[in-house]
């Protein structure tokens, strides 16, 4: 990756690692739980659960990092999630967790982080990645960020003086990285546990020599890509502008051909000017439609659940092109013209359901009356994401759901 001059860094450098002032990836001084507490501290990412879901999860585990990342769970029900009390409580809870877990502050190091579930495995490098390269698009993004969410995580970082959740990056495969990972992962791991969602999390701490080899290998990459965590990266950059501190943000970078992308499905709460019968008839009249299956088998198709049946629609046949992303076709051909939903980021009539929850959840929402109609999407590919990012483009909101997900609380980066 092209190298850029850095300002003086706040991270200490291990004496046995010689780092250039233009290093792209740096070891960081991790704040982390002792191994016996790791499984109890580790928590789902702050932004994949509602307040009620976070409160329920935190009630089951007094050491859950959700008490830091979503501190409103320790405040009275109805507390505004962006209120002053929430950030103050997060700081108090981090201090308590540091005592009780306890959390240790390590010497600078890089880490190897492996996620495994149901035969799938992906192994990445955890370290400090360059904010300068994020701001100059060498670390590339494919989503816009929302100001309210960016404000929240920026204030969280500034109040706690720490980045408490990693960004999920991907990179094209590099032999040097693979070789270093193979050497590190034959050593005893720092953490190795299976979380409540059946994902196995294994983390190794790289020694000074392997950290140097990993840095050298990463310097050969021409780009990195944000897969998940756009708000975390943007907030780390804003925190540096506002209060100084680290020139790097916490991330784990995986080879692109190892990550797994699931669909990001949609539900709409009402039919607008239609009812169930007229909407189903409209779909059949405008699209090449057939009954079932719940999950579309190819790009360019979408499955729709309405009137207790699944229909598969060929969106690309109607559009006359298969170049657009499916979520764009859905917006342009159904959500906007037929259901009157323009801005999917603001319209309260639409909601989004991660693919890990399955199509049964979509059916249940419609049958309970929580939604009028559900749309089951085909997942985008990593190639789509990289192509859009390389072109400087932006994908529609809620286009991707990466699974399995990293856990918060295992590795934090103090600033």
SVG drawing of the C-alpha trace seen along z (x, -y; Angstrom):
<svg xmlns="http://www.w3.org/2000/svg" viewBox="-57 -19 72 47">
<polyline fill="none" stroke="black" stroke-width="0.4" points="0.0,0.0 1.4,-3.5 3.0,-5.0 2.3,-8.4 4.2,-10.4 2.7,-10.1 2.5,-12.4 4.1,-11.3 2.2,-8.3 1.1,-7.7 1.6,-4.0 4.8,-2.6 7.0,-0.6 8.4,2.7 12.2,2.4 12.6,5.5 10.4,4.2 11.8,1.5 8.9,-0.5 9.2,-3.0 7.6,-6.4 5.5,-5.4 4.2,-2.1 0.7,-1.2 -0.1,1.2 1.1,0.9 1.1,3.1 -1.2,1.5 -1.4,1.4 -4.5,3.6 -6.8,3.3 -8.1,6.9 -9.6,9.3 -7.6,12.0 -8.2,15.4 -10.5,16.8 -12.9,13.9 -12.7,13.5 -15.9,15.5 -17.9,13.6 -16.7,10.1 -17.0,10.7 -20.2,9.1 -22.0,8.8 -21.3,5.6 -23.1,2.6 -25.0,1.9 -26.6,5.3 -29.0,5.4 -31.8,3.1 -31.7,1.5 -34.2,4.2 -32.1,7.0 -28.9,5.5 -30.6,5.1 -31.7,8.8 -28.2,10.0 -26.4,7.9 -28.8,9.1 -27.5,12.6 -23.8,11.7 -22.5,9.1 -19.2,8.8 -20.7,8.3 -19.1,5.6 -22.5,4.4 -22.5,2.4 -19.8,0.3 -20.7,0.3 -24.5,-0.1 -24.4,-1.6 -28.1,-2.6 -28.8,1.0 -27.7,0.0 -30.0,-3.0 -33.8,-3.2 -35.9,-2.0 -36.6,-4.8 -33.3,-6.6 -32.3,-8.3 -29.4,-6.4 -27.5,-9.5 -28.0,-11.4 -25.2,-12.6 -25.9,-9.9 -25.2,-7.1 -21.6,-8.3 -20.9,-8.9 -22.2,-5.5 -20.1,-3.9 -17.0,-5.5 -18.0,-4.3 -18.8,-0.8 -15.4,-0.5 -13.6,-1.4 -15.6,1.2 -15.0,3.8 -11.3,3.1 -11.3,3.9 -13.6,6.8 -12.8,8.8 -10.1,7.7 -8.8,6.0 -5.1,5.8 -3.2,3.2 -0.7,5.1 2.6,4.2 2.2,3.3 1.5,6.3 -0.4,7.5 -3.0,10.3 -4.3,13.1 -8.1,13.5 -10.0,16.5 -13.8,17.0 -15.3,20.4 -18.8,21.7 -20.5,24.7 -17.5,25.5 -16.7,21.9 -13.4,20.4 -11.8,17.0 -8.5,15.7 -7.5,12.0 -4.9,9.7 -5.9,7.3 -3.9,4.1 -3.8,0.4 -4.7,-0.7 -3.9,-4.2 -6.4,-7.0 -4.5,-8.9 -5.0,-6.1 -8.7,-6.0 -9.0,-9.7 -7.2,-9.5 -9.2,-6.4 -6.4,-3.9 -8.6,-2.2 -11.8,-2.2 -15.4,-2.4 -18.7,-1.5 -21.3,-3.1 -22.3,-6.6 -22.4,-7.2 -25.2,-8.7 -24.4,-11.8 -26.3,-10.7 -24.5,-7.4 -21.2,-8.9 -21.7,-11.5 -22.5,-8.7 -19.4,-6.6 -17.2,-9.7 -18.4,-10.8 -18.1,-7.3 -14.4,-7.2 -13.6,-10.7 -15.3,-10.0 -13.7,-6.6 -10.4,-7.6 -10.6,-4.2 -11.8,-2.6 -13.8,0.3 -14.8,2.2 -12.9,3.3 -13.6,2.3 -13.9,5.3 -11.5,4.9 -10.8,7.2 -7.8,7.4 -6.7,9.4 -4.9,12.5 -1.1,12.1 1.3,15.0 3.4,13.2 0.4,12.7 -0.7,16.3 2.8,17.5 3.0,15.3 -0.5,16.4 0.4,20.1 3.4,19.6 1.5,17.7 -1.5,20.1 0.6,23.1 1.5,21.5 -0.9,21.6 -3.8,19.1 -4.5,16.3 -8.2,16.9 -10.2,19.9 -13.9,20.1 -17.3,20.7 -19.8,17.9 -23.5,18.3 -24.2,18.0 -21.9,21.0 -19.2,19.0 -15.7,20.0 -13.3,17.1 -9.6,17.9 -7.0,15.1 -3.2,15.4 -0.7,12.7 2.0,12.4 5.6,12.0 7.8,9.2 9.4,11.1 6.0,12.2 4.5,8.8 7.3,7.4 6.8,10.0 3.0,9.2 3.7,5.4 6.1,6.1 3.5,8.2 0.7,5.6 2.9,2.9 2.7,4.7 -1.1,4.4 -2.4,1.7 -5.7,1.2 -7.8,2.3 -11.6,2.3 -14.1,1.7 -16.5,4.6 -18.3,3.7 -17.8,0.8 -18.0,-2.4 -19.2,-4.4 -16.4,-3.1 -13.8,-4.1 -15.3,-7.5 -15.7,-8.1 -12.0,-7.2 -11.0,-9.8 -13.3,-12.4 -12.0,-11.7 -8.4,-12.3 -9.4,-15.7 -11.3,-16.7 -9.0,-15.5 -5.8,-14.1 -4.5,-10.8 -4.0,-7.7 -3.3,-8.0 -4.7,-4.5 -8.0,-2.8 -8.6,0.7 -9.5,3.2 -9.2,6.9 -8.3,7.5 -9.3,10.7 -8.5,12.2 -11.4,11.3 -11.9,14.9 -12.5,16.1 -15.3,13.8 -18.9,14.8 -21.6,12.4 -25.3,13.1 -28.2,11.2 -29.7,8.1 -33.4,8.6 -36.2,6.1 -39.7,5.9 -42.3,3.3 -44.9,2.5 -47.8,1.7 -48.9,1.8 -49.4,-2.0 -52.3,-2.5 -52.6,1.3 -53.9,4.2 -52.4,7.7 -54.5,9.0 -53.9,6.0 -50.2,5.9 -49.7,9.6 -51.6,9.2 -49.5,6.2 -46.3,8.2 -47.5,11.0 -48.5,8.6 -45.3,6.7 -42.6,9.3 -41.7,12.8 -42.9,14.5 -43.2,18.1 -44.0,19.5 -41.1,20.0 -38.4,20.6 -37.9,18.4 -34.3,17.7 -33.6,16.5 -31.1,18.8 -29.3,16.2 -28.3,12.6 -31.1,10.5 -33.9,12.4 -35.8,11.6 -38.2,13.7 -41.3,12.0 -43.5,13.2 -47.1,12.0 -50.5,13.6 -48.8,16.6 -46.8,17.5 -43.3,17.0 -42.9,15.7 -39.6,15.4 -39.4,12.4 -36.9,11.9 -36.0,8.2 -33.2,8.2 -35.5,9.4 -37.7,6.4 -34.8,4.0 -33.2,5.4 -29.8,5.5 -28.1,7.6 -25.4,5.0 -27.2,3.2 -27.1,4.5 -30.3,6.3 -31.0,3.9 -30.9,1.1 -33.3,2.9 -35.7,3.6 -35.6,-0.1 -36.1,-1.3 -38.7,1.3 -40.8,2.1 -40.1,0.1 -40.3,-3.4 -42.9,-3.1 -45.2,-0.5 -44.9,-1.0 -44.1,-4.7 -40.8,-4.3 -38.2,-6.8 -35.4,-7.2 -34.9,-3.8 -32.7,-5.3 -35.5,-7.6 -38.8,-6.0 -40.3,-4.4 -42.3,-2.0 -39.3,0.2 -37.1,2.3 -34.0,4.5 -33.3,8.0 -29.9,9.6 -29.6,12.8 -28.3,14.7 -31.9,14.7 -33.1,16.7 -36.3,16.5 -38.4,18.1 -38.1,14.8 -39.4,12.9 -42.5,15.2 -43.2,14.9 -43.1,11.1 -45.7,11.1 -47.9,13.7 -47.9,11.8 -48.8,8.6 -45.5,6.9 -45.0,6.4 -47.2,6.5 -44.6,8.0 -41.1,9.4 -38.3,9.4 -35.6,12.1 -32.5,10.9 -29.6,12.7 -26.3,11.7 -23.9,9.4 -20.4,10.7 -17.1,9.5 -16.2,8.7 -19.2,6.3 -18.0,4.5 -14.4,4.1 -15.5,3.0 -17.8,0.3 -15.2,-0.8 -12.4,-1.0 -14.6,-3.2 -15.3,-5.5 -18.9,-4.5 -21.4,-4.0 -23.7,-1.0 -27.3,-1.4 -27.9,-1.3 -28.1,2.1 -26.7,4.0 -24.4,6.4 -24.5,8.6 -21.2,10.1 -21.4,13.3 -19.8,14.4 -19.1,11.1 -16.2,10.0 -17.0,9.5 -16.6,6.3 -14.5,6.2 -11.8,8.7 -9.4,6.1 -9.8,2.3 -7.4,-0.4 -6.8,-3.1 -6.1,-6.6"/>
</svg>
